[in-house]
């Protein structure tokens, strides 16, 4: 088999060694969180569990567990041919029954949700062939993006059948088909993975061991690099001012590739259950009170850009600038609030609770800035910066906030990773990084339904642009900045950052030239 993804190194890969990696966030709540649960469990689970397809950094779909995914002439069914000889970590063979189970019991009801609303059924026609049937045409790029995306990890039927997938204890030590197996999770410190000796891609993985370790403080990650305790860190794991110093001597490299299908935003989200911020005229006014250029240039040291709309500007297929804009203008914000019926009385217009999710250091600083910016337009602000677990609970379970600062990463394909923040079916109490605002608009829901079944690529782009314009006008969420993620690695780490979402790939091809 040729290399699975990306550009192969000109050097011959070496087998062996231990890679210590981290990312710019905190420890996950479980190594595999079926509904998603954010980037922490996504980072760990994807070294063990695999998908049918992968997306390369040049946006081409590549085979993983599937050798082909072929649509019918009318796009109402897709035939999946599986790779021969793949076995789960416990020795059981991967079969088409696992795909049927994953599709009907996991992807549709739990992880992909409305994105697979048209899925009417699935069947195994033989051990290595599964057919997905849909009640309406499904665009090929859309389905393949789902199968290559965050919500379509293939899980073993023999492990999960008859259990609650969400609470199965195996989620803390998942069994997959991937290049690494879970050896040990030391909570509060690290998880250790070891090579899967029966991995289907002969000769891989190259590493003997992969250790994902968590450091709470970004500065300590920089120190860990310099002390030789850390080899690779994805997604802005070290403070931006430290990057030039680390790479200056040639011992480390900084790479911005590997994030095309994982475009990060920092967002301001307005809880529609709260009377004042449920009004679009108030939300639009508050948008004008926030200086997004200040956030990009000062808090992120230029490694971010002010967001334009709901779609990250790096999206080469669906981005549009033809959306309403909300330039920084505190005087206009004040005038709009006056017009909305909230003049200044006794020193303020109203009070709000602001929750800034505490999983990134930058969020802490953004919370402090947003508090000041809103106070500058005479709004009283009670700021809270909870830890990760409490942030997840307050924002996504208890809905205990008026305004929240959070983050999300969207794929090239907007369904479901971007749309689920705005659609009614994205409201799932307790499910992290979905529609926590409670925003519900039948027009938005209808547009997303049309996007999900439009098979003509050009018309589909037009529908996406209409969606972006509508949600930017309604403004339940203010995308603050588009982040520029950076991977830092020791110079002797080879063949990293080659996929469209390197953080969420298996790392079977990463090796050490030492």
C-alpha positions as CSV (number, residue, x, y, z in Angstrom):
1,X,0.0,0.0,0.0
2,X,1.2,3.5,-0.7
3,X,1.5,6.1,2.1
4,X,-2.0,6.8,3.4
5,X,-2.0,10.5,3.5
6,X,0.1,13.5,2.4
7,X,3.6,13.9,1.1
8,X,6.1,11.2,2.0
9,X,9.4,12.2,3.4
10,X,12.4,11.8,1.1
11,X,14.1,9.9,3.9
12,X,13.5,6.3,4.7
13,X,11.4,6.2,7.9
14,X,12.9,4.7,11.0
15,X,11.0,2.3,13.2
16,X,11.0,2.7,17.0
17,X,11.2,5.3,19.7
18,X,8.7,7.2,21.9
19,X,7.0,10.4,20.9
20,X,5.7,12.7,23.7
21,X,2.9,15.0,22.4
22,X,0.5,17.5,23.8
23,X,-2.0,20.1,22.6
24,X,-3.1,23.6,23.7
25,X,-5.9,22.4,26.0
26,X,-6.5,20.3,29.0
27,X,-7.1,16.6,29.8
28,X,-10.2,15.0,28.4
29,X,-13.2,13.8,30.5
30,X,-12.7,10.3,28.8
31,X,-10.3,9.1,26.1
32,X,-13.3,8.6,23.8
33,X,-16.5,10.7,24.2
34,X,-19.1,9.4,21.7
35,X,-21.0,12.7,21.2
36,X,-17.8,14.6,20.6
37,X,-16.8,16.3,23.9
38,X,-14.4,18.7,22.3
39,X,-10.8,18.4,21.0
40,X,-9.3,16.7,24.1
41,X,-11.1,13.4,23.7
42,X,-10.9,13.8,19.9
43,X,-7.1,14.0,20.1
44,X,-6.9,10.8,22.1
45,X,-9.6,8.7,20.6
46,X,-8.3,9.1,17.0
47,X,-5.1,7.3,17.7
48,X,-7.1,4.2,18.6
49,X,-10.4,4.4,16.6
50,X,-10.4,5.0,12.8
51,X,-12.7,6.2,10.1
52,X,-13.6,4.9,6.7
53,X,-11.9,7.8,4.9
54,X,-9.4,10.6,5.5
55,X,-9.0,14.0,4.0
56,X,-5.5,15.0,2.8
57,X,-4.1,18.5,3.1
58,X,-4.9,19.1,-0.6
59,X,-8.6,18.2,0.2
60,X,-8.6,14.8,-1.5
61,X,-10.4,11.8,0.1
62,X,-8.1,8.9,0.9
63,X,-9.0,5.3,1.9
64,X,-8.6,4.2,5.5
65,X,-10.9,1.3,6.6
66,X,-12.8,1.7,3.3
67,X,-11.2,1.1,0.0
68,X,-14.1,2.8,-1.8
69,X,-17.3,4.7,-1.1
70,X,-19.5,4.7,-4.3
71,X,-22.8,6.6,-4.8
72,X,-25.7,5.2,-6.8
73,X,-26.7,7.2,-9.9
74,X,-29.4,9.1,-7.9
75,X,-27.2,9.6,-4.8
76,X,-29.8,7.8,-2.6
77,X,-27.5,5.0,-1.6
78,X,-23.7,4.5,-1.1
79,X,-21.8,1.2,-1.3
80,X,-18.8,0.9,1.1
81,X,-16.1,-1.7,0.4
82,X,-14.0,-2.5,3.4
83,X,-10.3,-3.3,3.5
84,X,-9.6,-7.0,3.9
85,X,-7.8,-8.4,7.0
86,X,-8.5,-5.6,9.5
87,X,-8.8,-6.7,13.1
88,X,-9.9,-5.0,16.2
89,X,-7.3,-4.7,19.1
90,X,-8.9,-7.6,20.8
91,X,-8.4,-9.8,17.7
92,X,-12.0,-9.8,16.4
93,X,-12.3,-9.1,12.6
94,X,-13.7,-5.8,11.3
95,X,-16.8,-6.6,9.3
96,X,-19.6,-4.8,7.5
97,X,-21.8,-5.4,10.5
98,X,-19.5,-3.0,12.5
99,X,-20.2,-0.3,9.8
100,X,-24.0,-0.9,10.0
101,X,-23.9,-0.8,13.8
102,X,-21.8,2.4,13.8
103,X,-24.1,4.1,11.3
104,X,-27.4,3.2,12.9
105,X,-26.5,3.1,16.6
106,X,-23.7,5.7,16.8
107,X,-23.3,8.1,13.9
108,X,-27.0,9.0,13.3
109,X,-28.4,9.1,16.9
110,X,-25.3,10.4,18.7
111,X,-22.3,11.8,16.8
112,X,-23.5,13.2,13.4
113,X,-27.1,13.7,14.4
114,X,-29.1,15.8,11.9
115,X,-26.3,15.6,9.3
116,X,-27.5,12.0,8.8
117,X,-31.2,12.7,9.1
118,X,-31.7,11.3,5.6
119,X,-30.2,7.9,6.5
120,X,-33.0,5.5,6.2
121,X,-31.2,2.2,6.7
122,X,-27.9,0.3,6.4
123,X,-27.2,-3.3,5.6
124,X,-24.3,-5.7,5.2
125,X,-24.4,-7.5,1.8
126,X,-21.3,-9.5,2.7
127,X,-18.5,-9.5,5.2
128,X,-16.7,-6.5,3.6
129,X,-19.6,-4.6,1.9
130,X,-22.1,-2.3,3.5
131,X,-24.8,-0.2,1.9
132,X,-26.1,3.0,3.3
133,X,-29.6,3.9,2.1
134,X,-31.0,7.4,2.2
135,X,-34.6,8.7,1.9
136,X,-33.3,11.7,-0.2
137,X,-30.3,12.4,-2.4
138,X,-27.1,13.0,-0.4
139,X,-24.3,15.0,-1.9
140,X,-21.1,13.0,-2.4
141,X,-18.7,15.6,-0.9
142,X,-21.0,15.9,2.1
143,X,-21.2,12.2,2.9
144,X,-17.5,11.6,2.3
145,X,-16.8,14.5,4.6
146,X,-18.9,13.0,7.3
147,X,-17.2,9.6,6.9
148,X,-13.8,11.3,7.1
149,X,-14.9,13.7,9.9
150,X,-15.1,13.9,13.7
151,X,-18.5,12.2,14.0
152,X,-17.8,8.9,12.1
153,X,-15.3,6.9,14.0
154,X,-16.0,3.2,13.5
155,X,-16.7,1.4,16.8
156,X,-16.9,-2.3,17.4
157,X,-20.4,-3.8,17.5
158,X,-19.3,-6.7,19.7
159,X,-18.1,-4.3,22.4
160,X,-21.0,-1.8,22.3
161,X,-24.0,-3.7,21.2
162,X,-26.6,-4.0,24.0
163,X,-24.9,-1.3,26.1
164,X,-25.3,2.5,26.5
165,X,-22.6,3.8,24.1
166,X,-22.4,7.1,26.0
167,X,-21.6,5.5,29.4
168,X,-19.8,2.2,28.4
169,X,-16.7,2.0,30.6
170,X,-14.6,1.0,27.5
171,X,-14.7,4.7,26.5
172,X,-11.8,5.2,29.0
173,X,-9.7,2.6,27.2
174,X,-11.3,2.3,23.8
175,X,-10.8,-0.8,21.5
176,X,-10.2,0.2,17.9
177,X,-8.5,-0.8,14.7
178,X,-5.9,2.0,14.8
179,X,-2.1,2.0,14.9
180,X,-2.0,2.4,18.7
181,X,-3.5,0.6,21.7
182,X,-4.2,2.1,25.1
183,X,-1.7,0.9,27.7
184,X,-2.3,3.2,30.6
185,X,-4.1,6.4,31.5
186,X,-2.7,8.2,34.5
187,X,-5.3,10.8,35.2
188,X,-3.9,14.2,35.8
189,X,-0.7,13.4,33.9
190,X,-0.7,11.4,30.6
191,X,-2.0,8.5,28.5
192,X,0.4,6.0,27.1
193,X,-0.3,4.2,23.8
194,X,1.7,1.3,22.4
195,X,2.2,0.0,18.9
196,X,-0.6,-2.2,17.5
197,X,1.5,-5.1,16.1
198,X,-1.4,-6.3,14.0
199,X,-2.1,-3.0,12.3
200,X,-3.5,-3.4,8.8
201,X,-1.0,-0.9,7.2
202,X,2.1,-3.1,7.1
203,X,5.1,-1.7,8.8
204,X,3.2,1.0,10.6
205,X,3.1,2.6,13.0
206,X,6.7,3.6,13.1
207,X,6.6,4.6,16.8
208,X,7.0,2.1,19.6
209,X,5.1,4.3,22.0
210,X,3.0,7.5,21.8
211,X,2.5,9.5,25.1
212,X,0.0,12.3,25.2
213,X,0.8,14.4,28.2
214,X,-1.1,17.5,29.6
215,X,0.4,20.6,31.0
216,X,-2.1,23.1,32.4
217,X,0.1,26.2,31.9
218,X,1.2,27.1,28.3
219,X,4.5,28.4,29.6
220,X,5.3,25.0,31.1
221,X,4.9,23.4,27.7
222,X,7.6,25.8,26.3
223,X,9.8,24.8,29.2
224,X,9.1,21.1,28.5
225,X,10.3,21.5,24.9
226,X,13.5,23.1,26.1
227,X,14.0,20.4,28.8
228,X,13.7,17.6,26.2
229,X,10.4,16.4,27.8
230,X,8.2,17.2,24.8
231,X,8.5,16.4,21.1
232,X,5.4,17.7,19.4
233,X,2.5,20.0,20.4
234,X,-0.5,20.7,18.2
235,X,-2.9,23.7,18.2
236,X,-1.2,26.6,19.8
237,X,0.2,24.8,22.8
238,X,2.8,27.4,23.7
239,X,2.5,31.1,24.1
240,X,2.9,32.9,20.8
241,X,5.8,35.1,22.0
242,X,7.8,31.8,22.7
243,X,7.5,30.5,19.2
244,X,10.3,32.7,17.6
245,X,12.6,31.9,20.5
246,X,12.0,28.1,20.2
247,X,12.5,27.9,16.4
248,X,15.4,30.3,16.2
249,X,18.1,27.8,17.0
250,X,16.9,25.1,14.6
251,X,16.0,22.6,17.2
252,X,12.3,23.1,16.7
253,X,10.0,23.9,13.8
254,X,6.7,25.8,13.6
255,X,4.1,24.5,11.1
256,X,0.7,26.0,10.3
257,X,-0.3,23.2,7.8
258,X,-2.5,20.4,9.0
259,X,-5.5,22.4,10.0
260,X,-7.4,22.9,6.7
261,X,-10.3,20.7,7.9
262,X,-10.2,21.9,11.5
263,X,-10.5,25.7,11.4
264,X,-10.8,27.2,14.8
265,X,-12.9,30.1,15.9
266,X,-13.3,31.9,19.2
267,X,-16.9,32.9,19.7
268,X,-19.2,35.0,21.9
269,X,-22.5,33.1,22.4
270,X,-25.8,34.6,23.6
271,X,-28.2,32.5,25.6
272,X,-31.6,32.8,24.0
273,X,-33.3,31.7,27.2
274,X,-32.3,35.0,28.8
275,X,-34.6,37.9,28.1
276,X,-32.3,40.7,27.2
277,X,-29.8,38.9,25.0
278,X,-32.6,36.9,23.3
279,X,-33.3,40.1,21.3
280,X,-31.4,40.3,18.0
281,X,-31.3,44.1,18.2
282,X,-29.4,43.8,21.5
283,X,-27.0,41.2,20.2
284,X,-26.2,43.3,17.1
285,X,-25.6,46.3,19.3
286,X,-23.2,44.3,21.5
287,X,-21.3,43.1,18.4
288,X,-20.4,46.7,17.8
289,X,-19.0,47.0,21.3
290,X,-16.2,44.4,20.7
291,X,-12.9,45.2,19.0
292,X,-12.1,42.0,17.3
293,X,-8.9,43.4,15.8
294,X,-7.6,44.1,19.4
295,X,-8.3,40.5,20.3
296,X,-6.5,39.2,17.2
297,X,-3.5,41.5,17.4
298,X,-3.0,41.8,21.2
299,X,-4.3,38.7,22.8
300,X,-3.2,36.3,20.0
301,X,-0.1,38.4,19.0
302,X,-1.2,38.5,15.4
303,X,-1.9,34.7,15.1
304,X,-5.6,35.3,14.5
305,X,-7.7,37.4,12.3
306,X,-11.1,39.1,13.0
307,X,-13.8,36.8,11.9
308,X,-16.1,37.7,9.0
309,X,-19.0,35.4,9.5
310,X,-19.9,31.9,10.7
311,X,-17.5,30.3,8.2
312,X,-13.7,30.5,8.8
313,X,-12.0,32.5,6.1
314,X,-9.6,29.6,5.3
315,X,-12.5,27.5,3.9
316,X,-11.6,27.3,0.2
317,X,-15.0,26.0,-0.8
318,X,-17.7,27.7,1.2
319,X,-16.3,31.0,2.6
320,X,-18.1,34.2,1.7
321,X,-17.5,37.8,2.7
322,X,-21.1,38.8,1.6
323,X,-22.5,38.9,5.2
324,X,-23.5,41.7,7.5
325,X,-20.5,43.3,9.3
326,X,-20.3,44.8,12.8
327,X,-17.3,47.1,12.9
328,X,-16.1,48.2,16.3
329,X,-18.1,51.3,17.2
330,X,-19.0,51.8,20.9
331,X,-21.0,54.9,20.1
332,X,-23.1,53.0,17.6
333,X,-23.5,50.2,20.1
334,X,-24.8,52.7,22.7
335,X,-27.2,54.3,20.2
336,X,-28.6,50.9,19.2
337,X,-29.1,49.9,22.8
338,X,-30.9,53.1,23.4
339,X,-33.2,52.4,20.4
340,X,-33.8,48.8,21.7
341,X,-35.2,50.2,24.9
342,X,-32.1,50.0,27.2
343,X,-31.0,53.5,28.0
344,X,-28.6,54.2,30.8
345,X,-30.4,54.3,34.1
346,X,-28.7,54.8,37.5
347,X,-25.3,54.2,35.9
348,X,-26.0,51.2,33.7
349,X,-28.3,49.7,31.1
350,X,-28.6,46.2,32.5
351,X,-26.5,43.4,34.0
352,X,-25.3,40.2,32.4
353,X,-23.3,37.1,33.5
354,X,-20.3,36.4,31.3
355,X,-18.8,32.9,31.4
356,X,-15.4,32.6,29.7
357,X,-14.6,28.9,29.2
358,X,-11.3,28.3,31.0
359,X,-9.7,25.7,28.7
360,X,-7.5,28.2,26.9
361,X,-5.4,30.9,28.5
362,X,-6.5,33.3,25.7
363,X,-10.1,32.8,26.8
364,X,-9.2,34.2,30.2
365,X,-7.8,37.3,28.7
366,X,-10.7,37.7,26.2
367,X,-13.1,37.5,29.1
368,X,-11.3,40.3,30.9
369,X,-11.3,42.4,27.7
370,X,-15.0,41.7,26.8
371,X,-16.0,42.6,30.4
372,X,-14.3,46.0,30.0
373,X,-15.7,46.5,26.5
374,X,-19.2,46.0,27.6
375,X,-18.8,48.1,30.7
376,X,-17.6,50.8,28.4
377,X,-21.1,50.9,26.9
378,X,-22.6,50.9,30.4
379,X,-23.4,47.3,30.9
380,X,-22.7,45.6,34.3
381,X,-20.8,42.4,33.8
382,X,-20.3,39.5,36.2
383,X,-17.3,37.6,34.8
384,X,-16.6,33.9,35.7
385,X,-13.7,31.8,34.3
386,X,-14.5,28.3,35.4
387,X,-12.2,25.3,34.9
388,X,-12.8,22.9,31.9
389,X,-15.3,20.6,33.6
390,X,-17.3,23.5,35.2
391,X,-17.2,25.5,31.9
392,X,-18.7,22.5,30.0
393,X,-21.4,22.1,32.6
394,X,-22.4,25.8,32.9
395,X,-22.4,26.4,29.1
396,X,-23.7,23.1,27.6
397,X,-25.7,21.4,30.4
398,X,-27.0,24.0,32.8
399,X,-27.1,26.9,30.3
400,X,-26.0,29.0,33.3
401,X,-24.9,32.2,31.5
402,X,-26.1,35.2,29.6
403,X,-23.1,35.5,27.3
404,X,-20.3,32.8,27.0
405,X,-16.9,32.9,25.4
406,X,-16.2,29.5,23.8
407,X,-14.4,27.9,20.9
408,X,-15.2,25.6,18.1
409,X,-13.4,24.0,15.2
410,X,-15.3,23.6,11.9
411,X,-14.5,21.3,9.0
412,X,-14.5,22.3,5.3
413,X,-18.0,20.6,5.1
414,X,-20.2,22.7,7.3
415,X,-22.6,19.9,8.2
416,X,-22.7,19.2,11.1
417,X,-19.7,20.8,12.7
418,X,-20.7,24.5,11.9
419,X,-24.4,24.2,11.3
420,X,-25.1,22.4,14.6
421,X,-24.3,25.6,16.5
422,X,-27.4,27.3,14.8
423,X,-29.9,24.5,14.1
424,X,-32.8,23.5,16.4
425,X,-31.6,19.9,16.3
426,X,-28.2,21.0,17.5
427,X,-29.8,21.7,20.9
428,X,-28.8,18.7,22.9
429,X,-28.6,19.3,26.6
430,X,-25.3,18.1,28.0
431,X,-23.7,17.7,24.5
432,X,-20.6,19.9,24.3
433,X,-19.8,22.2,21.4
434,X,-23.2,22.3,19.8
435,X,-26.1,24.7,20.1
436,X,-25.9,25.9,23.7
437,X,-27.6,29.2,22.9
438,X,-31.0,27.7,22.3
439,X,-31.3,29.6,19.1
440,X,-34.1,28.2,16.9
441,X,-35.2,29.5,13.5
442,X,-37.2,27.5,11.0
443,X,-35.6,29.4,8.1
444,X,-32.1,28.3,9.3
445,X,-33.3,24.7,9.8
446,X,-34.8,24.6,6.3
447,X,-31.7,26.0,4.7
448,X,-29.5,23.4,6.4
449,X,-31.9,20.7,5.3
450,X,-31.6,21.9,1.7
451,X,-27.8,22.0,2.0
452,X,-27.9,18.4,3.2
453,X,-29.7,17.1,0.1
454,X,-28.5,19.4,-2.7
455,X,-26.2,17.4,-5.0
456,X,-25.2,20.2,-7.4
457,X,-22.0,21.7,-6.0
458,X,-22.6,25.2,-7.3
459,X,-26.1,25.4,-6.0
460,X,-25.0,24.0,-2.7
461,X,-22.4,26.8,-2.3
462,X,-25.2,29.3,-2.9
463,X,-27.3,27.7,-0.1
464,X,-24.4,27.8,2.3
465,X,-23.9,31.5,1.6
466,X,-27.5,32.2,2.3
467,X,-27.2,30.3,5.6
468,X,-24.1,32.3,6.6
469,X,-25.9,35.6,5.8
470,X,-29.0,34.7,7.8
471,X,-27.2,33.6,10.9
472,X,-24.8,36.5,10.8
473,X,-27.9,38.8,10.6
474,X,-29.7,37.1,13.4
475,X,-26.4,37.1,15.4
476,X,-27.0,34.5,18.1
477,X,-23.2,33.9,18.1
478,X,-20.5,36.5,17.4
479,X,-17.5,34.8,15.8
480,X,-14.7,36.9,17.3
481,X,-11.5,35.7,15.6
482,X,-10.4,33.0,13.2
483,X,-7.4,31.4,14.8
484,X,-4.2,30.4,13.0
485,X,-3.3,27.1,14.7
486,X,0.4,26.2,14.9
487,X,2.1,22.9,15.5
488,X,5.5,23.0,17.2
489,X,7.8,20.0,16.9
490,X,11.4,18.9,17.4
491,X,13.3,19.1,14.2
492,X,13.8,15.3,14.2
493,X,10.1,14.5,14.1
494,X,9.2,13.5,10.6
495,X,6.0,13.3,8.5
496,X,3.7,15.3,10.8
497,X,1.1,17.9,9.8
498,X,0.4,16.2,6.4
499,X,-3.3,15.7,6.8
500,X,-6.2,18.2,6.6
501,X,-6.8,17.6,10.3
502,X,-3.5,16.3,11.7
503,X,-4.5,16.6,15.3
504,X,-7.3,14.1,14.6
505,X,-5.4,11.6,12.4
506,X,-3.9,8.3,13.6
507,X,-0.2,9.4,13.4
508,X,0.7,6.0,12.0
509,X,3.2,7.6,9.6
510,X,5.0,9.9,12.1
511,X,8.5,8.8,12.9
512,X,11.7,10.0,14.7
513,X,15.0,10.6,12.9
514,X,17.1,10.0,15.9
